[in-house]
Amino acid sequence: QVQLMESGGGLVQPGGSLRLSCAASGSIPSINIMGWYRQEPGKEREFVAIITDSGSTNYADSVKGRFTIARDNAKNTVYLQMNSLKPEDTAVYYCNLRYTTWKTETYWGQGTQVTVSS
């Protein structure tokens, strides 16, 4: 059973920075995609960023140039460095892991709250 454990959320002022971490444990194929999504109250969960096992990345337009996703394959850990934070970045951030064997498996973390406010 795969488990994802997030950390690093909190309260930060506009313009500040936070770094989220997500450690995956369990039986995980080396070929996989890890990423971050976020959800505001009353809204659907939205894509933030993903990174493949080979290091290819993709970002939502709203975070390009401000957020950086990275991973440590040896530790099965993905990071999200968030700079120049804005109040509209306030949300619960969820870590995501997916891989395909004979079917696609998707796992989610429990979520970590990020609040950007003065």
Backbone as a ProteinNet text record, in pm:
[ID]
protein_1_A
[PRIMARY]
QVQLMESGGGLVQPGGSLRLSCAASGSIPSINIMGWYRQEPGKEREFVAIITDSGSTNYADSVKGRFTIARDNAKNTVYLQMNSLKPEDTAVYYCNLRYTTWKTETYWGQGTQVTVSS
[TERTIARY]
83.8	0	87.8	60.6	136.9	76.8	163.8	119.1	200	134.1	198.1	184.5	296.1	295.9	347.9	260.5	296.1	338.3	418.1	456.7	495.9	498.8	550.5	448.2	321.6	222.1	226.7	145.8	141.3	87.3	109	64.2	183.5	167.1	276	216.5	293.4	247.1	260.6	181	196.6	339.6	389.4	527.6	624.6	579.4	666	682.4	753	783.1	750	719.5	700.8	753.5	794.4	838	758.3	687.8	613.6	695.7	680.2	745.3	641.5	666.5	578.3	663.3	660.7	736.9	643	678	598.8	664.3	581.6	632.1	547.9	607.2	537.6	605	536.6	590	558.5	661.5	641.9	731.8	675.7	759.1	847.8	963.4	1056.9	1003.6	919.3	860.9	727.7	724.3	602.5	601.2	489.4	473.7	426.8	491.4	449.3	410.7	319.7	276.3	201.2	159.1	83.8	-43.4	-150.6	-278.8	-325.3	-421.2	-473	-624.1	-684.7	-829.8	-871.3	-950	-1009.4	-1148.1	-1198.3	-1331.7	-1437	-1520.8	-1628.1	-1587.1	-1458.3	-1410.2	-1352.8	-1336	-1277.5	-1126.1	-1071.9	-926.9	-863.7	-755.9	-692.4	-544.8	-496.9	-358.7	-264.8	-151.8	-48.8	79.5	135	260	281.6	352.6	389.9	534.2	594.4	730.9	740.2	801.7	818.4	943.1	959.5	1077	1206.1	1197.5	1315.4	1338.2	1248.7	1269.6	1195.1	1113.8	1033.1	923.8	899	802.4	695.3	585.5	477.3	408.7	371.4	312.7	182.3	94.9	-22	24.9	-44.4	-5.2	-3.1	-91.8	-104.1	17.7	101.5	215.9	349.9	347.6	473	558.2	687.3	779.2	783.5	688.2	686.3	708.2	656.7	668.4	767.4	839.6	932	910.3	888.3	872.7	1003.2	1037.9	1160.3	1136.2	1223.4	1207.3	1341.3	1339.7	1456.1	1411.9	1452.2	1405.9	1454.4	1571.7	1625	1538.9	1475.4	1390.8	1242.2	1207.8	1065.7	995.3	1059.7	1007.1	997.2	886.7	866.7	853.2	904.2	902.6	831.1	776.5	720.2	768.5	859.4	908.2	815.6	753.4	656.9	710.8	736.8	786.7	684.4	702.8	612.7	466.4	437	301.7	199.9	80.4	-30.2	-148.9	-237.4	-355.8	-434.9	-436.5	-510.7	-443.3	-324	-260.4	-310	-389.5	-443.2	-530.9	-499.2	-572	-514.4	-581.1	-522.3	-446.2	-320.5	-234.1	-222.3	-244.5	-242.5	-129.7	-57.9	44.1	-21.6	29.4	-27.2	83.7	58.9	152.2	70.9	117.4	48.8	149.7	113	195.7	106.3	158.6	80.9	154.6	88.4	139.8	46.2	-46	-148.3	-271.2	-270.6	-370.8	-304.7	-369.1	-315.8	-359.1	-260.4	-284.7	-260.6	-348.9	-336.7	-351.8	-261.9	-264.4	-259.7	-323.8	-328.3	-280.7	-217.1	-183.6	-305.9	-288.7	-399.8	-423.9	-328.1	-342.3	-275.1	-223.7	-162.9	-211.3	-249.7	-308.3	-199	-217.7	-132.6	-222.8	-189.2	-267.2	-175.3	-211.9	-133.2	-217.5	-174.7	-253.1	-164.1	-198.4	-126.1	-196.7
-118.5	0	124.1	215.2	338.9	443.6	514	624.4	748.6	863.9	992.5	1078.4	1133.3	1215.8	1354.6	1454.4	1592.1	1668.7	1771.5	1861.7	1995.8	2098.4	2227.9	2337.8	2309.3	2414.7	2511.5	2619	2715.4	2849	2948.3	3085	3168.9	3243.3	3327.4	3457.4	3563.8	3692.5	3696.6	3779.7	3795.9	3833.8	3771.1	3791.9	3696.9	3620	3527.2	3395.2	3302.9	3173	3060.5	2946	2821.9	2707.2	2601.3	2480.5	2362.6	2297.5	2177.1	2053.3	1950.3	1821.6	1711.3	1607	1490.6	1365.3	1279.7	1155.6	1039.3	960.2	843.4	717.9	628.7	502	388.3	269	153.1	102.8	16.3	-42.1	49.8	120.1	223	192.8	176.5	155.6	276.6	253.1	362.7	462.9	415.1	504.7	554.8	682	737.2	888.7	947.5	1092.2	1137.5	1238.1	1297	1442.3	1491	1627.8	1687.6	1810.9	1885.7	1942	1934.8	1994	2075.5	2162.7	2241.5	2259.7	2286.1	2299	2406	2500.4	2601.9	2554.6	2603.4	2564	2593.3	2493.7	2512	2505.1	2477.5	2469.6	2332	2302.6	2174.9	2177.8	2060	2048.6	2083.1	2162.5	2204.4	2167.6	2150.7	2114.8	2230.1	2198.9	2298.4	2267.5	2147.5	2111.2	1961.6	1906.6	1766.2	1751.4	1638.7	1607.4	1457.6	1418.1	1276.6	1223.3	1091.8	1031.2	1076.1	1116.7	1163.2	1312.5	1382	1522.8	1620.5	1574.1	1664.7	1725.9	1854.6	1925.6	1994.2	2022.9	2099.6	2178	2302.6	2390.6	2451.4	2480.9	2561.4	2702.9	2768.7	2904.2	2998.9	2976.4	3066.8	3063.8	2960	2948.9	2952.7	2955.1	2956.8	3076.6	3051	3157.8	3185.2	3128.7	3150.5	3020.2	2910.8	2780.9	2693.5	2609.9	2514.2	2377.7	2277.6	2140.9	2065.8	1981.4	1901.9	1769.6	1674	1545	1481.2	1393.3	1312.2	1167.4	1104.9	969	868.8	889.6	796.7	796	909.2	920.7	914.8	899	901.9	1023.9	1137.5	1261	1367.9	1442.6	1553.4	1681.3	1789.7	1918.7	2022.1	2122.6	2235.6	2362.7	2431.9	2560	2668.4	2741.2	2843.7	2980.1	3063.5	3198.9	3302	3425.1	3535	3495.3	3441.2	3390.3	3502.8	3469.5	3564.2	3510.6	3599	3551.9	3446.5	3456.4	3358.2	3221.2	3208.8	3077.8	3002.7	3067.9	3004	2885.4	2769	2646.1	2531.9	2418.8	2294.3	2232.5	2203.2	2146.7	1996.1	1922.3	1776.7	1722.8	1628.2	1555.8	1441.9	1413.5	1309.8	1222.9	1094.1	999.7	911.4	893.1	799.3	722.4	598.2	515.4	414.5	359	263.6	132	25.7	-109.1	-171.6	-255.4	-302.3	-211.8	-122.8	-17.6	102.8	217.1	337.1	342.1	356.7	370.8	516	571.4	709.7	716.2	790.1	805.2	953	985.9	1123.5	1130.2	1241.7	1268.7	1324.4	1352.8	1399.5	1549.6	1618.5	1762.1	1843.6	1959.3	2052.3	2192.9	2267.1	2399.4	2503.3	2583.2	2698.9	2822.1	2915.8	3038.8	3157.6	3240.9	3360	3481	3547.9	3658.4	3750.8	3879.1	3976	3994.6
0	0	0	-92.5	-102.8	-10.6	60.2	144.3	111.3	115.7	90.1	215	260.6	381	346.4	356.7	323.7	448.2	426.9	534.3	473.5	558.6	514.9	495.3	511.6	496.8	613.4	602.3	710.8	666	751.5	725.8	683	576.2	526.1	472.7	480.1	428.4	276	211	65.3	30.7	-75.4	-115.8	-51.3	45.9	116	43.3	109.9	51.2	147.3	89.1	163.9	79.4	147.1	77.4	129.5	39.8	74.5	39.7	121	95.3	99.9	24.1	24.7	6.3	108.2	104	76.3	-23.5	-58.6	-1.9	49.3	101.1	45.9	46.7	-6.9	-132.4	-203.2	-325.4	-442.9	-488.9	-592.1	-711.3	-830.2	-949.1	-973.7	-1032	-1054.8	-1157.6	-1248.5	-1347.7	-1293.3	-1258.8	-1201.1	-1217.9	-1187	-1190.6	-1053.5	-999.5	-872.6	-897.9	-816.4	-840.7	-724.7	-747.1	-646.5	-709.7	-633.6	-669.7	-550.3	-572.1	-460.8	-473	-358.1	-354.9	-255.2	-302.3	-215.9	-175.7	-61.2	-16.4	-122.6	-150.4	-246.3	-391.3	-417.5	-555.9	-583.5	-712.3	-749.9	-729.1	-709.3	-697.7	-832.1	-827.9	-951.6	-955.5	-1076.6	-1101.2	-1067.8	-1005.6	-977	-1055.8	-1033.5	-1100.5	-1092.2	-1192.6	-1190.2	-1233.7	-1193.5	-1234.8	-1257.2	-1367.6	-1396.5	-1326.3	-1331	-1269	-1337.5	-1463.2	-1536.2	-1521.4	-1449.2	-1420.6	-1508.9	-1600.2	-1681.8	-1595.6	-1617.1	-1533.3	-1617	-1550.2	-1610.8	-1499.8	-1530.9	-1430.4	-1479.7	-1385.4	-1417.1	-1449.6	-1541.1	-1579.5	-1460.2	-1365	-1250.2	-1157.5	-1167.6	-1076.6	-1150	-1281.4	-1357.9	-1318.4	-1298.2	-1260.7	-1111.4	-1036.4	-891.2	-813.2	-865.4	-798.7	-874.5	-798.7	-858.8	-796.3	-880.4	-832.9	-855.4	-759	-768.2	-696.9	-721.1	-654.1	-628	-528.1	-493.6	-509.9	-618.7	-646.8	-543.3	-490.3	-390.1	-264.3	-236.9	-117.1	-149.1	-277.6	-319.7	-263.2	-273.7	-216.8	-324.6	-320	-411.8	-329.7	-384.9	-318.1	-404.6	-337.8	-409.9	-340.8	-405.6	-355.5	-408.3	-318.5	-355.6	-314.9	-412.6	-389	-435.5	-391.2	-431.1	-413.1	-298.4	-273.6	-271.7	-321.1	-329.2	-248.1	-205	-130.7	-207.9	-339.1	-418.6	-425	-368.3	-357	-234.1	-151.6	-31.9	-70.1	-15.3	-47.2	35.4	28.2	77.5	-40.1	-17.1	-120.5	-100.2	-208.2	-204.3	-290.8	-235.8	-310.6	-387.8	-506.1	-591.7	-650	-653.8	-717.1	-810.1	-931.8	-1019.2	-1103.8	-1132.2	-1218.3	-1288.1	-1395.8	-1474.1	-1482.9	-1440.5	-1462.5	-1565.6	-1521	-1613.9	-1607.3	-1508.7	-1499.1	-1430	-1437.4	-1373.2	-1227.7	-1140.4	-998.1	-958.6	-877.8	-832	-681.3	-617	-472.1	-436.4	-323.8	-275.1	-131.1	-97.5	41.1	113.3	241.9	324.1	307.3	247.9	226.5	335.3	295.2	390.3	357.6	460.1	439.8	417.2	313.9	287.7	290.4	378.1	390.7	367.9	270.9	239.6	278.7	383.6	436.9	518.2	516.1	598.4	731.8
[MASK]
++++++++++++++++++++++++++++++++++++++++++++++++++++++++++++++++++++++++++++++++++++++++++++++++++++++++++++++++++++++

